Amino acid sequence: MQSLNLLISTTCLFLLLFSMHLFFAKRGNKLLNILLSVIFFARFGQILTSLLFKAGQPHALAFFHQTFTPFYFAAPACFYLYITGFLQDQKHLQKVEWLHFVPTLLPIIHVIPWHLPVKTDWNLVGTQLAQNGYFSLKANTGLFPPYLHSIFRPLLVIGYLCATWIVVLRLKKKPQLLPESEGRTWIIFFLRVATFFQLLGLLPITFRSFHIPYINSYFIVLNCLALLIILLYTLHKPYIFYGYLLVAVDWTKKTASQQTDTDTVSVPLMAENPIQRPIAVKKINLLDAQLVDYAFAIKEIMEKEQLYLVHDFQIIDLAAKLNLPIHHCSFVINKQIGKNFRDWINGYRVDYFLKQYPVKSDKITIEAIASEAGFKSQATFYNAFKKETGLMPTAYFARELGH
C-alpha cells in the first residue's frame, strides 16, 4: 500500500510541476502552454482525488473533487484546441473557439454550494469512485443529476477525441500543411499518448456494459506507471522534454547557422573592438572517402524521402536524420556537392516543379505547384527558378513550347 501511494504521489507531483511551469512559462506559445497546462492540471486532479478517497478523507475529497470538476470538463476542449492550435500555429483563440468552453459552465454551476434539500454523502461518493472510477458516479455531488459525470462527460471526451483525429487525418492528405521535424514528431506523440489515456479512462464503462469484473485501483496504477514511463521516454528526447513540456528551448527559432542562407562552414569570431585579432576558425578533418560516403548518404536520403518537399526543412533536420554534426553536413554540401544548402535544396524543388507543371498546370496555379514542391513563398520560388534555369517560369515554358 505504501509503494502504491508513493507511485501515485510521485505522479501527482510531476503533473503539478509540469502544469504550473507551463502556465507561467515565458518561452514558447503562451496559448498552447496554457491549454496544455489545463490538461495536465485536470489529470493531476484525477489522480489526487483517487489518492484522497484511498486515504479515507471525505472532507478533502469533497473540496478537491468540486474544485477540479470544471477542469475535467474543460480538458477535452483544451486537448482539441491544443492540437488544432499547434497545427495552425495560433497565438490567440478566435471568438468562435471560446464556444468550446460552454460545456464547462455546467460543472461550474453544478459545484456552486447551493442550499439543496439533499446533502451530498461524500463517503458514498468516495466508495463509488474507488470501486468504479469517475464515470460511474450515481451519488449526487451538486445541482445537476449524476448523469453529468456518468454520461455527459464521457460523451464530451469521445466527441473531442474523434474531432481531433478527424482534423489530423485530413491534414495528413496535405502534408505541406503539417508542422515539420520536431513539431510533427511532438504532436503525433502527444496525440497518441493522450488518446491512450482517454481510452483507458473510458475502459471501465465498457467493462461495466459487458458485466466484466475489474478492480478500479489497477487502472489507477496503470495510469501512473504509464505516465512515469512516458516521462522517462521524453527525457531521452530532448526536443520533446525541453521544447514542449518544460518550454526551456524555443525550437521555432533558428540557430545562427540556419539564419544565414549560405550555410558557411567556418564562422569567424569577430572582436568587439576595431583592433583586428586572429580569427578562430573551426577546422573540419574528413577523409576523401568520408566525404564521398557522406555526400552519397545526404543525396540518397534527400531524394528517397523527398525531404525537399517540406517547407521548413533545414540543415539541422538533415543532420538529425543522418546523425551527423551540422557543420559536417554543411561542409560536405559546400565542398563535395558544390552548393550551399539553400541553393542545393531549392534545386531539388525546381526540378520537382518542372516535372509536375506539365501534369498539373491546367488544374492549379504555378504558385500552388511551387508550394507542393516545398517553396514557402512565391518570392523564394521565383528567385530559385531563375537561378536554376536563367529565366522566369513564364518565359521558360514559352521557350520550351517554342522548341
C-alpha positions as CSV (number, residue, x, y, z in Angstrom):
1,M,0.0,0.0,0.0
2,Q,2.8,2.4,0.8
3,S,4.5,1.7,-2.6
4,L,1.2,2.4,-4.3
5,N,0.7,5.7,-2.5
6,L,4.3,6.6,-3.3
7,L,3.7,5.9,-7.0
8,I,0.5,8.0,-7.1
9,S,2.1,10.8,-5.1
10,T,5.1,10.9,-7.4
11,T,2.9,11.1,-10.5
12,C,0.8,13.9,-8.9
13,L,4.0,15.9,-8.2
14,F,5.2,15.7,-11.8
15,L,1.9,16.6,-13.2
16,L,1.5,19.6,-10.9
17,L,5.1,20.8,-11.7
18,F,4.5,20.5,-15.4
19,S,1.1,22.2,-15.3
20,M,2.4,25.1,-13.2
21,H,5.6,25.5,-15.2
22,L,3.7,25.6,-18.5
23,F,1.1,28.1,-17.1
24,F,3.8,30.6,-16.1
25,A,6.3,29.9,-18.8
26,K,7.6,32.9,-20.7
27,R,9.0,30.9,-23.6
28,G,7.1,29.3,-26.4
29,N,3.5,29.9,-27.5
30,K,1.5,31.2,-24.5
31,L,-1.8,30.0,-25.7
32,L,-0.6,26.5,-26.3
33,N,1.3,26.4,-22.9
34,I,-1.9,27.3,-21.0
35,L,-4.0,24.8,-22.9
36,L,-1.5,22.0,-22.2
37,S,-1.2,23.1,-18.5
38,V,-5.0,22.7,-18.1
39,I,-4.8,19.2,-19.5
40,F,-2.0,18.3,-17.0
41,F,-3.8,20.0,-14.2
42,A,-7.0,18.0,-14.8
43,R,-5.1,14.8,-14.9
44,F,-3.3,15.9,-11.7
45,G,-6.8,16.4,-10.1
46,Q,-8.0,13.0,-11.1
47,I,-5.0,11.2,-9.5
48,L,-5.0,13.5,-6.4
49,T,-8.7,12.7,-5.7
50,S,-8.0,9.0,-6.2
51,L,-5.3,9.3,-3.5
52,L,-7.7,11.1,-1.2
53,F,-10.5,8.6,-1.4
54,K,-8.0,5.8,-0.8
55,A,-6.8,7.7,2.3
56,G,-10.4,8.0,3.5
57,Q,-10.5,11.8,3.7
58,P,-14.2,12.7,2.8
59,H,-13.8,16.4,3.6
60,A,-10.7,16.8,1.5
61,L,-12.3,14.7,-1.2
62,A,-15.3,17.0,-1.3
63,F,-13.2,20.1,-1.7
64,F,-10.8,18.8,-4.3
65,H,-13.4,16.9,-6.3
66,Q,-15.6,20.0,-6.6
67,T,-12.6,22.2,-7.4
68,F,-11.3,20.0,-10.2
69,T,-14.7,19.1,-11.8
70,P,-14.7,22.2,-14.1
71,F,-11.2,21.3,-15.2
72,Y,-12.3,17.8,-16.1
73,F,-14.9,19.2,-18.5
74,A,-12.5,21.8,-19.9
75,A,-9.7,19.3,-20.6
76,P,-11.3,17.7,-23.7
77,A,-11.8,21.1,-25.4
78,C,-8.3,22.1,-24.4
79,F,-7.0,18.9,-26.0
80,Y,-8.8,19.7,-29.3
81,L,-7.8,23.3,-29.2
82,Y,-4.1,22.5,-28.4
83,I,-3.8,20.1,-31.4
84,T,-5.6,22.4,-33.8
85,G,-3.8,25.5,-32.4
86,F,-0.4,23.8,-32.7
87,L,-1.1,22.7,-36.3
88,Q,-2.1,26.3,-37.3
89,D,0.5,28.0,-35.1
90,Q,-2.2,30.0,-33.3
91,K,-1.3,32.7,-30.8
92,H,-4.9,33.5,-29.7
93,L,-8.2,31.9,-29.7
94,Q,-10.8,33.2,-32.2
95,K,-14.1,34.4,-30.8
96,V,-16.0,31.3,-32.1
97,E,-13.5,29.0,-30.4
98,W,-14.4,30.2,-27.0
99,L,-17.7,28.4,-27.5
100,H,-15.8,25.1,-26.8
101,F,-15.8,26.1,-23.2
102,V,-19.6,26.4,-22.9
103,P,-19.9,22.9,-21.5
104,T,-17.5,23.9,-18.7
105,L,-20.2,26.3,-17.5
106,L,-22.4,23.4,-16.5
107,P,-20.0,21.9,-13.9
108,I,-19.2,25.4,-12.6
109,I,-22.9,25.9,-11.9
110,H,-23.0,22.3,-10.6
111,V,-20.4,22.8,-7.9
112,I,-21.7,26.1,-6.6
113,P,-22.7,25.4,-2.9
114,W,-26.4,25.6,-3.4
115,H,-28.7,25.0,-0.4
116,L,-30.0,21.7,-1.7
117,P,-32.6,19.7,0.2
118,V,-30.4,16.5,-0.1
119,K,-26.9,16.8,1.3
120,T,-24.0,15.0,-0.6
121,D,-22.8,11.9,1.1
122,W,-19.1,12.1,0.4
123,N,-18.3,8.8,2.0
124,L,-20.6,7.2,-0.7
125,V,-19.0,9.3,-3.4
126,G,-15.6,8.1,-2.3
127,T,-16.7,4.5,-2.3
128,Q,-18.2,4.7,-5.8
129,L,-15.1,6.5,-7.1
130,A,-12.8,3.8,-5.5
131,Q,-14.9,0.9,-6.9
132,N,-15.8,2.0,-10.4
133,G,-13.9,5.2,-11.3
134,Y,-15.0,8.7,-12.3
135,F,-17.6,7.8,-14.9
136,S,-19.6,5.7,-12.5
137,L,-20.9,8.2,-10.0
138,K,-24.5,7.6,-9.0
139,A,-24.4,9.7,-5.9
140,N,-25.4,13.3,-6.1
141,T,-22.5,15.8,-6.0
142,G,-24.2,19.1,-6.8
143,L,-27.1,20.8,-8.6
144,F,-27.4,18.5,-11.6
145,P,-28.1,14.8,-11.6
146,P,-25.2,12.3,-11.5
147,Y,-25.6,11.9,-15.3
148,L,-23.4,15.0,-15.6
149,H,-20.4,12.8,-14.7
150,S,-21.5,9.3,-15.9
151,I,-23.0,10.3,-19.4
152,F,-22.2,13.9,-20.4
153,R,-18.5,13.8,-19.6
154,P,-17.8,10.5,-21.4
155,L,-19.7,11.9,-24.5
156,L,-17.6,15.0,-24.3
157,V,-14.3,13.1,-24.2
158,I,-15.3,10.8,-27.1
159,G,-16.6,13.7,-29.2
160,Y,-13.5,15.8,-28.9
161,L,-11.2,12.8,-29.4
162,C,-13.0,11.9,-32.6
163,A,-13.0,15.6,-33.8
164,T,-9.2,15.9,-33.1
165,W,-8.4,12.7,-35.1
166,I,-10.5,13.8,-38.0
167,V,-8.6,17.1,-38.2
168,V,-5.2,15.4,-38.1
169,L,-6.2,12.7,-40.6
170,R,-7.5,15.3,-43.0
171,L,-4.2,17.2,-42.7
172,K,-2.3,14.0,-43.5
173,K,-3.6,14.3,-47.0
174,K,-2.0,17.7,-47.2
175,P,1.5,17.1,-45.7
176,Q,2.6,20.6,-46.7
177,L,0.3,22.0,-44.0
178,L,1.6,19.8,-41.2
179,P,4.4,21.0,-38.9
180,E,7.8,19.6,-39.7
181,S,10.6,17.9,-38.0
182,E,10.4,18.2,-34.2
183,G,7.0,19.8,-34.3
184,R,5.4,16.9,-36.2
185,T,7.1,14.3,-34.0
186,W,5.8,16.0,-30.9
187,I,2.2,16.5,-32.0
188,I,1.9,12.9,-33.2
189,F,3.5,11.7,-29.9
190,F,1.2,13.8,-27.8
191,L,-1.9,12.8,-29.8
192,R,-1.2,9.1,-29.4
193,V,-0.4,9.4,-25.7
194,A,-3.5,11.5,-25.0
195,T,-5.7,9.1,-26.9
196,F,-4.3,6.2,-24.9
197,F,-5.1,7.8,-21.6
198,Q,-8.6,8.9,-22.7
199,L,-9.4,5.4,-24.0
200,L,-8.0,3.9,-20.8
201,G,-10.3,6.2,-18.8
202,L,-13.3,5.0,-20.8
203,L,-12.4,1.3,-20.5
204,P,-14.3,0.8,-17.2
205,I,-17.5,1.9,-18.9
206,T,-17.0,-0.9,-21.5
207,F,-16.3,-3.4,-18.8
208,R,-19.4,-2.5,-16.9
209,S,-21.5,-2.6,-20.0
210,F,-20.5,-6.2,-20.6
211,H,-20.5,-7.1,-16.9
212,I,-16.8,-7.8,-16.9
213,P,-15.4,-7.7,-13.4
214,Y,-12.4,-5.4,-12.8
215,I,-10.6,-3.6,-10.0
216,N,-10.5,0.1,-10.4
217,S,-7.3,0.6,-8.4
218,Y,-5.5,-1.4,-11.2
219,F,-6.5,1.3,-13.6
220,I,-5.1,4.0,-11.3
221,V,-1.8,2.1,-11.0
222,L,-1.7,1.6,-14.8
223,N,-2.3,5.3,-15.4
224,C,0.5,6.3,-13.0
225,L,3.0,3.8,-14.4
226,A,2.2,4.8,-18.0
227,L,2.7,8.4,-17.1
228,L,6.1,7.8,-15.5
229,I,7.3,5.6,-18.4
230,I,6.3,8.2,-20.9
231,L,8.1,10.8,-18.8
232,L,11.3,8.7,-18.8
233,Y,10.9,8.3,-22.6
234,T,10.7,12.1,-23.1
235,L,13.9,12.5,-21.0
236,H,15.7,10.7,-23.9
237,K,14.0,13.0,-26.5
238,P,15.4,16.5,-25.6
239,Y,13.4,18.3,-28.2
240,I,10.2,17.0,-26.6
241,F,11.1,17.4,-23.0
242,Y,12.8,20.8,-23.2
243,G,10.9,22.1,-26.2
244,Y,7.3,21.3,-25.3
245,L,7.0,20.1,-21.8
246,L,9.4,22.4,-20.0
247,V,9.4,25.0,-22.8
248,A,13.1,25.7,-21.9
249,V,14.1,25.8,-25.6
250,D,12.4,27.5,-28.4
251,W,12.7,25.1,-31.4
252,T,11.0,27.5,-33.7
253,K,13.9,29.9,-33.5
254,K,16.7,29.3,-36.0
255,T,20.3,29.0,-34.9
256,A,22.9,31.2,-36.4
257,S,23.8,28.6,-39.0
258,Q,20.2,28.4,-40.1
259,Q,19.6,32.1,-40.3
260,T,22.3,32.6,-43.0
261,D,21.4,31.5,-46.5
262,T,24.9,30.4,-47.3
263,D,25.3,27.8,-44.5
264,T,29.0,28.5,-44.3
265,V,31.3,26.0,-42.7
266,S,33.7,28.3,-40.8
267,V,32.3,31.1,-38.7
268,P,34.8,33.7,-37.7
269,L,34.7,35.1,-34.1
270,M,34.9,38.8,-34.5
271,A,36.3,41.1,-31.8
272,E,34.0,43.7,-30.4
273,N,36.7,46.5,-30.8
274,P,38.0,47.6,-34.1
275,I,41.5,46.2,-33.4
276,Q,41.9,43.1,-35.6
277,R,42.8,39.9,-33.9
278,P,43.5,36.4,-35.1
279,I,40.3,34.7,-36.4
280,A,39.3,31.5,-34.8
281,V,38.2,29.0,-37.5
282,K,36.6,25.6,-36.8
283,K,38.6,23.0,-38.6
284,I,37.0,20.0,-40.2
285,N,39.1,17.0,-40.8
286,L,37.3,14.5,-43.1
287,L,39.0,11.9,-45.3
288,D,38.1,11.9,-49.0
289,A,36.4,8.6,-48.6
290,Q,34.3,10.0,-45.8
291,L,33.3,13.0,-48.0
292,V,32.2,10.7,-50.8
293,D,30.2,8.5,-48.4
294,Y,28.6,11.4,-46.6
295,A,27.7,13.1,-49.9
296,F,26.1,9.8,-51.1
297,A,24.1,9.4,-47.9
298,I,22.9,13.0,-48.0
299,K,21.8,12.8,-51.6
300,E,20.2,9.4,-51.1
301,I,18.0,10.4,-48.1
302,M,17.1,13.7,-49.7
303,E,15.9,12.0,-52.9
304,K,14.5,8.8,-51.4
305,E,12.4,10.6,-48.7
306,Q,11.8,13.7,-50.8
307,L,12.7,15.9,-47.9
308,Y,12.8,19.0,-50.1
309,L,9.0,18.9,-50.2
310,V,8.9,20.0,-46.6
311,H,8.5,23.8,-46.4
312,D,10.7,24.5,-43.3
313,F,13.2,21.7,-43.8
314,Q,16.6,23.0,-42.5
315,I,20.1,21.7,-42.4
316,I,19.7,20.9,-38.7
317,D,16.9,18.5,-39.7
318,L,19.0,16.8,-42.3
319,A,21.9,16.4,-39.8
320,A,19.5,14.9,-37.2
321,K,18.2,12.3,-39.7
322,L,21.7,11.2,-40.6
323,N,23.0,11.5,-37.1
324,L,25.8,13.8,-38.2
325,P,27.1,17.1,-36.9
326,I,25.5,20.1,-38.6
327,H,28.9,21.6,-39.6
328,H,29.8,18.2,-41.3
329,C,26.7,18.3,-43.3
330,S,27.3,21.9,-44.4
331,F,30.9,21.1,-45.2
332,V,30.0,18.1,-47.4
333,I,27.3,20.0,-49.3
334,N,29.6,23.0,-49.9
335,K,32.7,21.1,-50.8
336,Q,31.5,17.8,-52.3
337,I,28.2,18.9,-53.9
338,G,29.4,22.4,-54.7
339,K,26.4,24.4,-53.4
340,N,25.3,25.9,-50.2
341,F,22.4,24.1,-48.5
342,R,19.7,26.6,-49.6
343,D,20.6,26.5,-53.3
344,W,21.0,22.7,-53.2
345,I,17.6,22.0,-51.7
346,N,15.9,24.6,-53.9
347,G,17.5,22.8,-56.9
348,Y,15.5,19.7,-56.0
349,R,12.4,21.8,-55.6
350,V,12.7,23.4,-59.0
351,D,13.3,20.0,-60.6
352,Y,10.2,18.7,-58.9
353,F,8.2,21.7,-60.1
354,L,9.4,21.2,-63.7
355,K,8.2,17.6,-63.6
356,Q,4.8,18.5,-62.0
357,Y,4.0,21.6,-64.0
358,P,3.1,19.9,-67.4
359,V,0.7,17.5,-65.5
360,K,-1.0,20.0,-63.2
361,S,-0.8,23.4,-64.9
362,D,-4.3,23.1,-66.2
363,K,-5.7,22.3,-62.8
364,I,-3.9,24.5,-60.3
365,T,-1.8,27.7,-60.4
366,I,2.0,28.0,-60.7
367,E,2.2,29.2,-57.1
368,A,0.2,26.1,-55.9
369,I,2.6,23.8,-57.7
370,A,5.5,25.7,-56.2
371,S,4.1,25.2,-52.7
372,E,3.7,21.5,-53.3
373,A,7.4,21.5,-54.4
374,G,8.4,22.8,-51.0
375,F,8.7,26.6,-51.6
376,K,7.3,28.5,-48.7
377,S,6.9,31.8,-50.5
378,Q,6.4,33.0,-54.1
379,A,9.5,35.2,-54.0
380,T,11.7,32.4,-52.9
381,F,10.3,30.2,-55.7
382,Y,10.8,32.8,-58.5
383,N,14.4,33.6,-57.3
384,A,15.3,29.9,-57.1
385,F,13.7,29.2,-60.5
386,K,15.6,32.0,-62.2
387,K,18.8,30.9,-60.5
388,E,18.4,27.3,-61.8
389,T,17.1,28.0,-65.3
390,G,18.2,31.5,-66.0
391,L,14.6,32.5,-66.8
392,M,11.3,33.2,-65.0
393,P,8.7,30.4,-65.3
394,T,6.5,32.0,-67.9
395,A,9.5,32.8,-70.2
396,Y,11.0,29.4,-69.6
397,F,7.8,27.4,-70.6
398,A,7.2,29.8,-73.5
399,R,10.7,28.9,-74.8
400,E,10.1,25.2,-74.2
401,L,6.8,25.3,-76.2
402,G,8.6,27.2,-78.9
403,H,11.0,24.3,-79.3
